[in-house]
């Protein structure tokens, strides 16, 4: 046995060395909220596709992503940019480090399908009677564009983008050449500058030659059109027959020529893209936020280690080793899969450390209980891990289920948080259970941890004394249930009143419109004053949040609609100026169209519903497997969901109160926090229900269900307090020193309030609800349908089966089964105590 411990220790050391090597080689990929940059969300215009293209939509999207990736790397020069699909018809582009959002928008949204037209309605030297004249070079949206005028009214310019401009291009008929006829583009030096040089395919050369022969020596205009803007127009020189190449004539900025050439070589987009969301993040804000959250993380990790060492002593030391390995394995795994470390993802990792400790706490508390019950140290370790395992697996499974919902429905920081949490929880099961167990057994077997005084048996600061006396004296949870229900109602009521009064503030993701972040500098305006400025400027319905300190203070202004402009960047500047700032004060911002807004609302509702259904089904199966089948398992699920309803209502009400007091807004991160709270709150309820499940298997005759539930809660209260306490302290530190933005501070605050509420509801609501439900079954169907009645029936059936299977004359011997969630004692049971298998 000892040799197996040595072998496992060597395996762990090997994994640690491998992880350390990978960790040192792989670079961390930070999110836009850390390093700054630009994010766009595009929607494919399916109406622009042919019937054949619609049938092969996946191929169209794949080609679009390939072209967009090429534009990101070549035309924009962004090294770590990402282009990824979302849903069936959306594409998300992230450009870390990019500061010019207008340039990025122009490069990404253009179809880059250049077309050459015979400008047959533009006057020439041989056809001066035609409708349009001119060809004056100007700029349009920061790029070259040719302006025209009517021959009948030379003073009236026809500008790119105007309806008459598009009508003029349509009057030229079908293009001579299209994007597919282009073979290659390059930049050719002409004098002191560069011009785009085009090489055409054989088919393109044939079409161009045929046209130029038709109009030979007539001075007809050949116009190059890109995204419905004429970028060049020039007459064909006499005697010249064009064929396999052409130069776009004009005076162009060198950077523009390079970008145009890169775009044309990357290829034309097979579908028109509509921008439905855009965001720009100032890198200065991200660096400050990263420093703050790292500092909070270090303090949280330090507190966790100190708690483990002080409260659990030697097992705490072993848990510290396992926790260090957990951090190494998790970060290495996230690096390997290319996960993005956004601020939310880093916060998720810090929280996952607290959740990893939860498993150790459950085990160590059970270990101490077994030691106090007279078990040897080796037996106590074995039983501690075995009896804590069902609660650990079930609670982590619920957290993973809610995180999977987030990962599927979310995007950006939400998806990053969910990914981090899923990987963290999965690895914590390995480190907190397998590694901690093996290390403890190794140290005990080696004689290094064989002294029971090193296991903190005397430390009973958080309810362990109640646990020790639970068989004789229990907390009156069931008897005072109406008081606890009343307390819950009174706590929830103010928040619901705030919701009814309009306290819920929606951020730009749920509202649609614009959010602009501006530097406050030394200005001291309050949120009310800034909102008043917006109202005076004719912008109603705005909301303002403040964050930061001193010269780093920022104001986040959310506005649903800006009249008078369709230009996104112009709208942001208009909002800033309306609030009393200048264009130079704008640090960043985002724009969300109605598609994203509707999607966010829909996904938020779906997320809560789907998570609740998954938890109900999982718990019904798990608890039903232990006792009475799926219908009985649904009773436990129902009690958990009712407790979750308490937590959700409380958090929503607090969101409304915070909205009134601080202007905080619900966002994607708020929904993320809500679903995480659902998973964590379920964790606490499972710890108690697992003890009820165990006590039902080994109940004492004469003990009614109310006493059994009281005893189970009393035996579990220290575990609930300790597991929640570690995460609560981590969240307090994140709120106090680790939240640089209002959304992140709100996210952590919601998590904190939700976990506190979940701890309360799991102890004082969930268990009494299970009791009330059991009494309802007793009155409506009889005592045989209660939990105790079902337990007695299964115990009887098991005894009959056991007697039938045992050969005549063979005595039964108590055994200790190693099955999951099933424990049977070797020692004689106390008088009257009964036990059944699950």
C-alpha positions, 0 to 999 in steps of 0.5 A: 500500500505504501509503495502505491502512495510513493508511485502516485506521489511520483506521478503527481510530481511528474505532472507538476513538473510538466505543467510548470514547463508548459506554464513557462512556455505558453503566454497568457492571452489577456482579454480586451478589457485588460489590454485594450482594443476593439471588439465588433459583432457582425450579423450576416445579411442572409438576404444577400445570399443566393439559394445555393449559398443559403443551403451551404451557410456553414461554408459561407461563414467559414469563408467569411471568417477566413477572409476576416482573419486575413484582414485582421492580420494583414490589412490591420496588422493585429498580431493576436486578433481573433475572429470567431463564430457566434450562433448561426449568423454572427461573427465576433472580431476582437482586435487587442491593442487597436486604437483606431476604431474607425479604421478597423470598422472600415477595413472589416466591414467593406466587402472588398469587391472591387468592380470596374464600370464603363461610366457611360453616363459621365460626359467625355470629350466626344459625348459632352451631353451626358447627365453627369460631369466631374470626377473631383477627388475627395474623401468619404469616411476617411478613404478616397472618393470621387465626387460628381455633379450634374451637367445641368447644375454644376454647383450641386455636388453628388457625394458618395453615399447619397441616393443620387450617387447610387442611382448614377452608378446603377445607370452605368449598367452591369460592371465590366469586371468584378472581384472574381476577375481579379488575380492579384493586387500590388502597390506600384510606385509612381513618382513619389507615391504608390498606386494600386496595380491590378492583375486580372485572370484570363477571363477578366483580361478577355472581358476588359480587352473586348470592352476597350476595343469597343470604345477605342479612341473615344476617351470613355471613362473606366471607373473603379468602384469599391463598396458603392464609392468610386475611388478612381475614374479616368478616360482610356487613352487613344490607341490603348487596348487594356487586357490583363492589368490596369493601374487605378489612377489617382493620388493616394495615401501610401497607407491607404494603398497598402490597406486596399491591396491587402483587402483585395488580395484577402478576397471579397466577402461572400456575404454582406456584414451588418455591424450590430455591436462595437466596443472600444476599451482604453488600455490604460483602464485595463492595466489599472484593473489588472493590477487591482484584481491581481492584488485582490487575488493575492490577498484572497489566496493568502487568506485561504491558506492562512485559514486552512493552516490555522483551522485544520493544521496538518490537513490544511498544510496538505490542502495548501500543497494541493491548492498550489498544484490546482492553481498551476494545473488550472492556469496551464490548462487555460493557457493550452486551450488558448483561453482569454484571461478577461477580468471576469475570467480572472475573477472566476479563477479566484472564485474557483480557488475558493470552491476548490477549498470547499471540497477540502473543508467538507472532507476535513470536517467529516474527518474530524467528526470520525476522529471524535467518534473514535475512529483510527486516523487511517480509518477516519481519513478513508471515511472522511473522503468517502462520506464527503464525496457524494456532496462534493460531486453533486455540488460541483456537477451543479456548478458545471451545469450552470457554467455550461449554460453560460458558455453556450449562451454567452460571449466574450467575458461571460464565456471566458468566466464560464470556461475558467469556472468549468475547467477550475471545478473539474481540476479541483475534483482531482486535486482536492479529492485525489491528490489531497487524499493520497498525500494525507495517506502518504504522510500518515503512512510515513509517520509524518502526519500520524499525530492526531493533535495536528488535525485541529480537533480542538478548533470548534469555532464555527458550529462544530460544538453544535455538530458534536451534540446534534444527537442530543440537542438540535437547532429548532429549524423545523419548529421555527420555519415560519419565523425563517420564512417571514425573515426571508419575506421581509428581506426580499420585500424592499428590493421588490418595491425598488423593482416596482419603482423602476430601480432596475437600470439596464446597461447598453447590452439590455437597453440597446444604444450607446455606452461612453466612458469619459475621463473625469479628471479633477471634475467633481460632478455627481451622477445626478448632475451629469444626467441633468446635463444630458437632459438639458441637451435633449438626451433623455433616459440616460444613466451615469455610473462613476468608478475609480479614484482621483485623476483615474475617475471615469464616468460611464454614460449609457444612452438608448438613442441619439438623434441627428446622427447615424455615425457611431463615433460621432454619436459617442462624441455627441453624448460626451459633449452633452454631458459636459465633456469634450471629444478628447475626454472620451476613453472608450465606449460601445454601441449595441444594436437591437439584434444583440439587445434582444438576444441578451434579454432572451439568453438571460431568461433562457439561462435561468430557466435552463439552469433550473431545469438541469439542476432539478433533473440532476438532483432528482436523479441523484437523490432518487437513486439513493432513495425511492426513485425519481419521483422522490428525488423531485421532492429534494429538487423542489425544495432546492428550487424554492430556496433558489427562488429566494436567492434570485428574488433577493439578488434582483431586489438588491440590483434595483436598490443599487440601481437607485443608489449608485446607478449600477446597471444589469449586464451580461456579467450580472446574469453570469453572477446570477447563474453562478449564485444558482450553482453555488447556492445549490451546493450548500443545499446539497451538503445538508440534503446529503446529510439528510439522505445519509441519516435516512439510511441510518435513522433511529426508530422513533425519530420523526422527520422533523427531528431528523432534519433538525439533526442533519442541519445541525450536523452540517452547519459548520460545513456550510459556514466554512465553505461559504466563508472562504468564498465570501472573504474572497468576494469582499476583497475583490469588491474592496480592492479588485474591481476597477469598473462598475460592472465588475464591482456589481458582478462581485457584489451580486455574487457576494449577496447571492452566496450569503443569501444562498447560505441562509436559504440552504440552512433555514429555507430549503430543509424546512420546505422539504419538511413541509412537502413531506408533511403534505405527502403524509396528509394526502397519501399517508405515512407510507409515502413520506421519506421515513415511510419509503425508507422503512419499505426499502429497508424491509425489501433489502432485508428480505433480499439479503435473507433470500440470497444468504445460504442457510446457516451463514451468519451475516457480517457487517461490512463497509461497502466502498460504493459511491455514496454508501457507507456501512459500519464495521462496528456494532451500531447504537441500539435501534439505529438502522441502515439501508443501502442507497 
